[in-house]
Amino acid sequence: MSSSRSESKHGSANSRLRLSVHDRPQMLDQLESEVFDLLIIGGGITGAGAARDAASRGLRVALIEAKDFAIGTSSRSSKLVHGGIRYLENYEFHLVFEALSERQLLFELAPHLVHPLRFVLPVYEGYRFGMGLMGLGMWAYDALSMFEAPELHERLTPSETCERLPALKSNGLKGSFVYSDAYMDDDRLVLETLRSAVAQGALAVNRMKAVEAIFDTQGRVEGVVAQDVKSARRYSIRARHVVSTVGVWTDQVASDLLKTWKPILRPSKGVHLTFPRSRFELKDAVVMSEDKRIVFGIPRHEMFIVGTTDTDFKGDPYDVSVTPEDVRYLLGVTEEYFPGARISVQDIMASYAGVRPLVDDGSATESKTSREHVILSDPRGITFVAGGKYTTYRHMAEQTVDAALGQMQLEDQVKFGRSRTTEALNPLATIDKLATARARIDAWAEQFQISRHAAETLADRHALEAEALWSLDPGPAFSAEERLWTMEALHAIRETMCDSLVDFYFRRVPLALSRTDHGLPFVGRISRAFQEELNWSEAERAAQTRQLQEQIQREFAWRGAFD
């Protein structure tokens, strides 16, 4: 097979398309009318990264996602960009070095999504590592970052630690270490990566489920049959090579497509709780050690996140949920470290659970299982990638595309060349553009008669692209928050292929997780914006609102055990 478009043509032909609900029909037409160099199954961070990487090399790329982009692990992580200091304990120095190198690059690729953060690691009597050994680990962490961390580590005495963290347990405290890592907006990092891929000529379509492989006469895969979940229509998508980036669904998809497949995953469940920032009043993250597990307390824009758990998981990852036992465990760790905060279940705003696609390496426990990724090239014409750390997604995507090209003809390997993914994801959200946006916050607030907080939120989330969102402002007849979320809703529809309230509340903005009311007081205005933009009937708007309410009830059903 040969690609239907040359490298010089496909970028310009696709330049008008965006990752938009409105452009989805045209993308569907192109999915069936062309033959792609690469077809990617899975719209999480790995698939998004692979699509961007391949498009940057000039490949004609299509990506399909069965549900919504980032619906799995990619929106249910600890929301950290980090080297993984605990991996030093397992002597995974290469993994830490790779992650720290990528962390530094992500500061430049997505400064509006990845933010430096200091972490405090208290050391108590009986801790499995003393202050001396922990100090060596901190020097190793700084060295593996090539001493380019935002700040190098500090060593604090017990009194200095308590001064920095007043609510922290002081009994048995030997001291602490402070080091640098980062937090991120995980779901939005997926979407910005996909937008960059589409801008470079890739197609990306959500709600498109791969149901069976298409084989040629030699028994090699030459594409897949995919079903549009919205219309139930089936499409035959042809490609010279197929890549599976479906994460925790790898074994399931591989079995469905190839029929013969030996499972490779050891899925692990992780749970997080969110609290109001005011309940902790911490500017630094805290590393809490419990039963040889690490639990983080992470302050971020609008909430304080506590997590994660790490337990083996069996079953459908779509059905993963937070249990009362998960809540009690994380509350217990939090209460142990912060007795002065007097945290209770009533303080919890929300929760979320996800499943990590760990590759089974025979480790005794899930917490010991390596976070290294694995790339497997099946001779029938599919490359599978599983495992890995969020932080290293760009490098993992580069290796995945390299592996796919390795399955193609030699001239393709020469033609498509090297990855070009070290530029900013969004040209309006570079470091300089973010600084410019922040300098305009007061002017925006005055010009558009909106609160400074709303203007600051848009600047921090979108950098200079915020100026495009101002054109979507419904006007001063609405409250500042209604105006903010209306602008975000229209942007989500037009720029991230968002077509449902559930997807908007859970994966486009932090409404479901960062508010006790989960943003439901704004659902009237937000649903009207969706209705007007997507021509929903009143019945559809009511159904979408009901689906959102039901999803919120399912996500937080554990509350019933504490009533």
Secondary structure by P-SEA (a helix, b strand, c coil): ccccccccccccccccccccccaaaaaaaaaaaccccbbbccccaaaaaaaaaaaaaccbbbbbbccccccccccccccccccccccccccaaaaaaaaaaaaaaaaaaccccbbbbbbbbbbcccccccaaaaaaaaaaaaaaacccccccbbbbcaaaaaaacccccccccccbbbbbbcccaaaaaaaaaaaaaaaabbbbbccccccbbbbcccccccbbbbbcccccccccccccbbbbccccaaaaaaaaaccccccccbbbbbbbbbcccccccccbbbbbbcccbbbbbcccccbbbbbbbbbbbbcccccccccaaaaaaaaaaaaaacccccccccccccbbbbbbbccccccccccccccbbbbbbbccbbbbbcbbbccaaaaaaaaaaaaaaaaccaaaaaaaccccccccccccccaaaaaaaaaaaaaaaaaacccaaaaaaaaaacccaaaaaaaacccccccaaaaaaaaaaaaaaaccccccaaaaaccccccccccccccccaaaaaaaaaaaaacccaaaaaaaaaaaaaaaaaaaccccccc
